Amino acid sequence: LFGGTPHEMVTMYFMDKGDLKLTHYCVVGNHPTMKAEKTTDAKTIVFRCDGGSNMKSESDIHMHHATLTLVDDNHISSEWLEYQDGKQVMNASFKLARK
């Protein structure tokens, strides 16, 4: 996200012992990891915080929750919730299109 800007961030998706996970390499310098929840909706993936690195605890500001929606073959929407001290402090939404 935001490639080539001071706010550039990367999110890597991977399988870990049968679980779909992501690590978000955030502009604030931490790397929260999230685990996908089991769902019956084949077009939506909900991730919740599952630890991370470069954070003293989950009280530090970090992305804590993400929802990805596969709109169609060429579009994805996502919503990211940032938490601090156990409370939501920001919501960021993105609509991505294949080029």
RADAKA-V501522 format. One line per field, one symbol per residue. psi: psi as a letter, one per 20 degrees, with the letter a starting at -180 (. if undefined). A space follows every 50 residues. Layout:
psi: ???
//
This chain:
psi: qkpjrijpqqppprpolipprqponqhijrmqpqppqprioiipppqqpl barkphrihqpqphqqpppngaijppqqppppqpkjqpiqppqqoqqp.
//
